[in-house]
Structures are given as C-alpha cells and as structure tokens.
C-alpha cells in the first residue's frame, strides 16, 4: 500500500458483538492485509466474546488476543475513528436506529445466521458456517478496488457481494 493511500475503515455491527461481528472484524483485518482497518461493535454488547467464535478463529490460525465485545457508542463520538463502511451482520442490528456515525459511512446489511444459539453438537457446524459465509463475502470484497471507486458506488458493490455469495452458497448446498 502506498503511504499516501488511505486504508478503508469498516465497522461490523451485530446486536451482541460476540460472534459474527467479531469473526468479520478478524477476517477483514487479516485478509485485508493493511488495505482495511476493521472494528466490530454491538448495540447491546454481550460483554464477552463467545468462546465458540474464539475457538473457530484459533482453529483457522487467527490471533484472538485483544478481541472484546464493545458498544457501538465507542464509534459515534467526536474521538471515534473515521468509519467508511458500516456492515450489519444480524437482522436485529440492521433494523435498529444506529447512532450518527462521523463521516456518513456507507451502510450495508449482510445477514448471517447467528451461531451463538447453537448448542451441543450443532455449535461447531454453526460456527463453521458463519465463518465460511463471512470469509466468502470478505474475499469478494477484497477483489473490489474500493480505493479507486467513487464512494457513491460502494453500497451497490457491497450489496452485489452479499447477493453473489448467497447465490454461491445456495448452489453449493443444493
């Protein structure tokens, strides 16, 4: 990355900020390799990162140190980092009245099933699915030259990524 290029900042939101948004934050930062700086937050943070999310990230070779469940209020004040894109990953967070984000970021919804509700033998496959679905979308996102695109086109590109990933997932499961 050229020193003059600005990294794209992405905030991933979920109600509890314990599973999906945490997975997405880590994937964006790791796969984005400096192009992207990602954060996650929740409208009603759980307070702790779900152990299943931590286990899945560790199984996939990601570092989990420093991850925390935090309120989206941390990203709405005057000292908050500038956010370019806000991605909601749960339907309830998508429907909530979000704070006003500095810089009027582009907002998009990528609905991903919540693995936190899976118990027993279903928990592992639920976290596998959420991780795989998020990784698919993030890999597609990284193929898009956001840095050279007009911001007005970001929302359409991000929505097309979600739709393309959904089509790919439904054709591979059928």
Backbone as numpy.savetxt, mean C-alpha at the origin, in Angstrom:
# Nx Ny Nz CAx CAy CAz Cx Cy Cz
18.84 6.59 -9.65 17.99 7.78 -9.65 18.87 9.01 -9.65
18.56 9.95 -10.50 19.25 11.22 -10.57 18.99 12.00 -9.29
20.01 12.68 -8.79 19.88 13.42 -7.53 18.80 14.49 -7.60
18.52 15.01 -8.81 17.51 16.05 -8.96 16.10 15.49 -9.05
15.98 14.18 -9.28 14.66 13.58 -9.38 14.04 13.43 -8.00
12.76 13.76 -7.94 12.03 13.62 -6.69 11.46 12.21 -6.62
11.62 11.59 -5.48 11.00 10.27 -5.29 9.50 10.46 -5.14
8.75 9.49 -5.63 7.30 9.49 -5.51 6.98 9.01 -4.09
6.17 9.76 -3.37 5.79 9.36 -2.01 4.36 8.81 -2.03
4.21 7.65 -1.41 2.93 6.95 -1.41 2.54 6.61 0.02
1.31 6.93 0.37 0.74 6.58 1.66 -0.32 5.51 1.42
-0.17 4.36 2.07 -1.12 3.27 1.94 -1.98 3.24 3.20
-3.29 3.29 2.99 -4.22 3.37 4.11 -5.08 2.12 4.23
-5.32 1.75 5.48 -6.25 0.70 5.83 -6.80 1.09 7.20
-7.93 0.59 7.58 -8.51 1.00 8.84 -7.57 0.72 10.02
-7.10 -0.52 10.15 -6.30 -0.90 11.31 -4.80 -0.72 11.15
-4.31 -0.57 9.93 -2.88 -0.43 9.65 -2.09 -1.53 10.37
-2.54 -2.77 10.18 -1.82 -3.88 10.81 -1.42 -4.98 9.83
-2.05 -5.04 8.66 -1.78 -6.13 7.70 -1.49 -5.60 6.31
-2.57 -5.37 5.54 -2.42 -5.03 4.11 -1.61 -3.78 3.87
-1.89 -2.72 4.61 -1.15 -1.48 4.39 0.32 -1.63 4.78
0.59 -2.43 5.79 1.97 -2.72 6.19 2.68 -3.51 5.09
2.01 -4.55 4.57 2.59 -5.34 3.47 2.92 -4.44 2.30
1.98 -3.56 1.93 2.19 -2.67 0.79 3.32 -1.68 1.04
3.40 -1.14 2.24 4.48 -0.20 2.58 5.84 -0.85 2.36
6.00 -2.05 2.87 7.28 -2.75 2.76 7.57 -3.09 1.29
6.58 -3.61 0.58 6.78 -3.95 -0.83 7.14 -2.73 -1.66
6.44 -1.63 -1.47 6.74 -0.41 -2.22 8.16 0.08 -1.95
8.54 0.10 -0.68 9.90 0.57 -0.34 10.97 -0.38 -0.87
10.76 -1.69 -0.72 11.77 -2.64 -1.16 11.85 -2.75 -2.68
10.72 -2.96 -3.32 10.72 -3.12 -4.78 10.95 -1.79 -5.49
10.54 -0.70 -4.85 10.72 0.63 -5.44 12.17 1.07 -5.47
13.00 0.45 -4.68 14.46 0.65 -4.70 14.88 2.11 -4.87
14.30 2.98 -4.06 14.71 4.38 -4.10 13.84 5.28 -4.97
13.09 4.71 -5.88 12.17 5.51 -6.71 10.99 5.99 -5.89
10.64 5.20 -4.89 9.42 5.44 -4.10 9.78 5.46 -2.63
9.14 6.35 -1.90 9.18 6.29 -0.44 7.73 6.06 -0.01
7.51 4.98 0.72 6.16 4.59 1.10 5.98 4.62 2.60
4.75 4.93 2.98 4.34 4.95 4.37 3.01 4.21 4.44
2.61 3.83 5.65 1.28 3.27 5.84 0.69 3.85 7.11
-0.65 3.86 7.14 -1.34 4.39 8.31 -2.77 3.86 8.30
-3.46 4.12 9.41 -4.85 3.68 9.52 -5.73 4.73 10.16
-7.01 4.65 9.85 -7.97 5.57 10.45 -8.21 5.22 11.92
-8.13 3.92 12.23 -8.28 3.42 13.60 -7.18 2.38 13.83
-5.93 2.84 13.96 -4.80 1.90 14.02 -4.94 0.88 15.14
-4.56 -0.34 14.80 -4.64 -1.45 15.76 -3.65 -1.31 16.90
-2.59 -0.56 16.67 -1.57 -0.39 17.70 -0.38 -1.31 17.52
-0.61 -2.47 16.92 0.45 -3.44 16.67 0.33 -3.97 15.25
1.46 -4.33 14.67 1.46 -4.98 13.37 1.05 -6.44 13.59
0.17 -6.94 12.75 -0.31 -8.31 12.87 0.86 -9.28 12.74
1.00 -10.24 13.66 2.10 -11.21 13.59 2.13 -11.99 12.27
0.97 -12.25 11.69 0.92 -12.95 10.40 1.55 -12.13 9.29
1.35 -10.81 9.33 1.98 -9.93 8.33 3.49 -9.93 8.51
3.94 -9.85 9.75 5.39 -9.88 10.01 5.99 -11.20 9.55
5.31 -12.30 9.85 5.81 -13.61 9.46 5.90 -13.73 7.93
4.86 -13.26 7.23 4.87 -13.34 5.77 6.00 -12.50 5.18
6.19 -11.31 5.67 7.27 -10.45 5.18 8.63 -11.10 5.42
8.82 -11.66 6.60 10.09 -12.32 6.91 10.30 -13.54 6.02
9.24 -14.33 5.77 9.35 -15.50 4.88 9.78 -15.09 3.48
9.37 -13.90 3.06 9.69 -13.40 1.71 11.01 -12.64 1.68
11.70 -12.59 2.81 13.03 -11.96 2.85 13.05 -10.47 3.11
11.95 -9.90 3.57 11.88 -8.47 3.86 12.26 -8.21 5.32
12.85 -7.07 5.57 13.15 -6.63 6.93 11.89 -6.05 7.55
11.63 -6.38 8.79 10.42 -5.89 9.46 10.73 -4.95 10.61
11.99 -4.67 10.85 12.36 -3.77 11.95 11.77 -2.39 11.71
11.24 -1.81 12.77 10.74 -0.44 12.70 9.31 -0.30 12.20
8.68 -1.39 11.81 7.29 -1.30 11.35 6.37 -1.04 12.53
5.38 -0.18 12.31 4.43 0.11 13.38 3.07 0.46 12.80
2.06 0.25 13.62 0.70 0.63 13.28 0.50 2.06 13.76
0.17 2.96 12.83 0.08 4.37 13.20 -1.16 5.03 12.60
-1.53 6.16 13.17 -2.71 6.90 12.73 -2.41 7.73 11.49
-3.42 7.84 10.65 -3.25 8.67 9.46 -3.11 10.14 9.81
-3.42 10.51 11.06 -3.24 11.90 11.49 -1.77 12.34 11.40
-0.84 11.38 11.50 0.58 11.70 11.39 0.95 12.25 10.01
0.07 12.04 9.03 0.37 12.44 7.66 -0.49 13.60 7.17
-1.21 14.24 8.09 -2.10 15.32 7.68 -1.73 16.68 8.26
-0.77 16.74 9.16 -0.40 18.00 9.79 0.62 18.78 8.99
0.97 19.96 9.50 1.92 20.82 8.79 3.34 20.23 8.71
3.69 19.36 9.64 5.02 18.74 9.63 5.04 17.40 8.91
3.92 17.03 8.33 3.82 15.72 7.66 4.61 15.73 6.36
5.11 14.55 5.97 5.80 14.48 4.68 4.82 14.75 3.54
5.32 15.32 2.47 4.50 15.56 1.28 4.15 14.20 0.67
2.88 13.96 0.42 2.41 12.70 -0.14 1.92 12.96 -1.57
2.38 12.14 -2.51 1.96 12.26 -3.91 0.74 11.41 -4.23
0.70 10.20 -3.64 -0.35 9.24 -3.94 -0.85 8.62 -2.64
-2.17 8.49 -2.51 -2.78 7.78 -1.38 -3.52 6.58 -1.97
-3.16 5.39 -1.49 -3.82 4.16 -1.93 -4.53 3.55 -0.74
-5.85 3.37 -0.85 -6.59 2.65 0.19 -6.64 1.19 -0.24
-6.46 0.29 0.72 -6.46 -1.14 0.41 -7.60 -1.89 1.10
-8.41 -1.18 1.88 -9.59 -1.82 2.46 -10.81 -0.96 2.16
-11.92 -1.64 1.97 -13.14 -0.95 1.56 -13.62 0.06 2.60
-13.48 -0.26 3.88 -13.97 0.68 4.90 -13.14 1.95 4.91
-11.83 1.85 4.76 -10.99 3.05 4.72 -11.30 3.88 3.48
-11.61 3.22 2.38 -11.92 3.93 1.14 -13.18 4.77 1.30
-14.10 4.30 2.13 -15.37 5.01 2.31 -15.35 6.06 3.41
-14.28 6.13 4.17 -14.21 7.08 5.27 -13.80 8.47 4.78
-14.17 9.47 5.56 -13.75 10.83 5.25 -12.30 10.98 5.69
-11.43 11.08 4.71 -10.00 11.19 5.00 -9.66 12.62 5.41
-8.58 12.77 6.17 -8.10 14.12 6.46 -7.70 14.82 5.17
-7.49 16.10 5.25 -6.95 16.82 4.10 -5.45 16.58 4.09
-4.97 16.02 3.00 -3.54 15.73 2.89 -2.84 16.92 2.26
-1.72 17.35 2.81 -0.96 18.43 2.19 -0.58 18.05 0.75
-0.71 18.99 -0.16 -0.29 18.76 -1.54 -1.34 18.11 -2.42
-2.54 17.86 -1.91 -3.63 17.25 -2.69 -3.17 16.03 -3.49
-2.81 14.95 -2.79 -2.34 13.75 -3.49 -3.43 13.09 -4.33
-2.99 12.32 -5.30 -3.89 11.50 -6.11 -4.36 10.34 -5.23
-5.67 10.03 -5.27 -6.22 8.96 -4.43 -6.77 7.86 -5.31
-6.50 6.61 -4.92 -7.01 5.44 -5.64 -7.29 4.33 -4.64
-8.21 3.45 -5.00 -8.58 2.33 -4.13 -8.19 1.01 -4.78
-7.41 0.22 -4.05 -7.06 -1.14 -4.46 -7.59 -2.08 -3.39
-8.82 -2.55 -3.52 -9.41 -3.43 -2.51 -8.73 -4.80 -2.48
-8.22 -5.16 -1.33 -7.54 -6.43 -1.09 -8.22 -7.11 0.10
-8.57 -8.40 0.00 -9.19 -9.09 1.15 -8.30 -9.03 2.39
-8.92 -8.86 3.54 -8.19 -8.72 4.80 -7.79 -10.08 5.37
-6.47 -10.35 5.45 -6.03 -11.62 6.01 -6.13 -11.68 7.53
-6.35 -10.55 8.17 -6.40 -10.51 9.64 -7.55 -11.33 10.21
-8.59 -11.54 9.42 -9.76 -12.26 9.91 -9.62 -13.78 9.77
-8.60 -14.22 9.05 -8.40 -15.66 8.87 -7.80 -16.25 10.15
-8.26 -17.43 10.51 -7.78 -18.09 11.72 -7.32 -19.51 11.40
-6.49 -20.03 12.25 -6.03 -21.41 12.12 -5.32 -21.66 10.81
-5.68 -22.78 10.16 -5.01 -23.18 8.92 -5.28 -22.22 7.77
-6.30 -21.39 7.86 -6.63 -20.44 6.79 -5.75 -19.19 6.82
-5.07 -18.94 7.94 -4.31 -17.70 8.08 -3.15 -17.62 7.09
-2.36 -18.67 7.00 -1.21 -18.65 6.07 -1.62 -18.36 4.64
-2.59 -19.12 4.09 -3.03 -18.84 2.72 -3.62 -17.44 2.54
-4.29 -16.90 3.57 -4.86 -15.56 3.47 -3.76 -14.50 3.36
-2.70 -14.66 4.14 -1.57 -13.72 4.05 -0.81 -13.91 2.73
-0.70 -15.15 2.27 -0.07 -15.41 0.97 -0.83 -14.68 -0.13
-2.16 -14.77 -0.11 -2.98 -14.13 -1.13 -2.84 -12.62 -1.10
-2.95 -12.02 0.08 -2.84 -10.56 0.20 -1.46 -10.09 -0.29
-0.43 -10.80 0.12 0.94 -10.45 -0.30 1.05 -10.53 -1.82
0.59 -11.64 -2.40 0.68 -11.84 -3.84 -0.10 -10.78 -4.61
-1.31 -10.46 -4.15 -2.11 -9.45 -4.83 -1.46 -8.07 -4.76
-0.95 -7.72 -3.60 -0.27 -6.43 -3.46 1.00 -6.39 -4.30
1.76 -7.46 -4.26 3.00 -7.50 -5.05 2.71 -7.38 -6.54
1.66 -8.04 -7.03 1.28 -7.91 -8.44 1.02 -6.46 -8.81
0.25 -5.76 -8.00 -0.07 -4.38 -8.29 1.16 -3.49 -8.22
1.98 -3.72 -7.24 3.17 -2.88 -7.06 4.18 -3.12 -8.19
4.33 -4.36 -8.62 5.21 -4.61 -9.77 4.69 -3.91 -11.01
3.38 -3.93 -11.23 2.80 -3.20 -12.37 3.01 -1.69 -12.21
2.85 -1.19 -10.99 3.06 0.23 -10.73 4.50 0.63 -11.08
5.44 -0.21 -10.74 6.85 0.12 -10.98 7.21 0.10 -12.47
6.35 -0.51 -13.29 6.55 -0.48 -14.74 6.05 0.82 -15.37
5.31 1.61 -14.61 4.74 2.87 -15.11 5.73 4.00 -14.82
6.05 4.82 -15.81 7.01 5.91 -15.60 6.35 7.13 -14.92
5.93 6.96 -13.68 5.22 8.03 -12.98 6.00 9.34 -12.98
7.32 9.24 -12.85 8.14 10.45 -12.75 8.03 11.32 -14.00
7.80 10.69 -15.15 7.73 11.47 -16.40 6.29 11.74 -16.84
5.33 11.25 -16.07 3.92 11.47 -16.41 3.39 12.73 -15.74
2.41 13.32 -16.38 1.68 14.43 -15.77 0.85 13.83 -14.63
0.89 14.46 -13.48 0.15 13.97 -12.30 -1.33 13.73 -12.59
-1.89 14.48 -13.53 -3.31 14.33 -13.86 -3.61 12.94 -14.39
-2.60 12.23 -14.89 -2.80 10.91 -15.47 -2.50 9.77 -14.49
-2.01 10.11 -13.32 -1.64 9.08 -12.34 -2.85 8.27 -11.91
-3.96 8.92 -11.59 -5.14 8.20 -11.07 -5.60 7.14 -12.08
-5.69 7.53 -13.35 -6.11 6.57 -14.38 -5.13 5.40 -14.47
-3.84 5.70 -14.43 -2.82 4.65 -14.51 -2.92 3.71 -13.31
-3.10 4.27 -12.13 -3.19 3.46 -10.91 -4.46 2.61 -10.90
-5.55 3.16 -11.42 -6.79 2.38 -11.50 -6.66 1.25 -12.52
-6.01 1.53 -13.65 -5.79 0.48 -14.66 -4.91 -0.64 -14.11
-3.93 -0.30 -13.28 -3.08 -1.31 -12.65 -3.93 -2.26 -11.82
-4.81 -1.71 -11.00 -5.67 -2.54 -10.15 -6.57 -3.43 -11.00
-7.16 -2.87 -12.03 -8.05 -3.65 -12.90 -7.29 -4.75 -13.64
-6.10 -4.43 -14.14 -5.28 -5.44 -14.83 -4.88 -6.56 -13.88
-4.53 -6.21 -12.65 -4.17 -7.23 -11.67 -5.37 -8.10 -11.32
-6.54 -7.50 -11.19 -7.75 -8.27 -10.90 -8.05 -9.26 -12.03
-7.90 -8.82 -13.28 -8.13 -9.71 -14.42 -7.14 -10.86 -14.42
-5.88 -10.54 -14.17 -4.84 -11.56 -14.12 -5.12 -12.59 -13.02
-5.54 -12.09 -11.85 -5.84 -12.97 -10.72 -7.06 -13.85 -10.98
-8.10 -13.29 -11.59 -9.30 -14.08 -11.83 -9.05 -15.11 -12.93
-8.22 -14.80 -13.92 -7.95 -15.79 -14.96 -7.01 -16.89 -14.48
-6.14 -16.57 -13.53 -5.22 -17.59 -13.01 -5.90 -18.49 -11.97
-6.98 -18.00 -11.36 -7.67 -18.82 -10.35 -8.80 -19.64 -10.97
-9.14 -19.34 -12.23 -10.26 -20.04 -12.82 -9.88 -21.19 -13.62
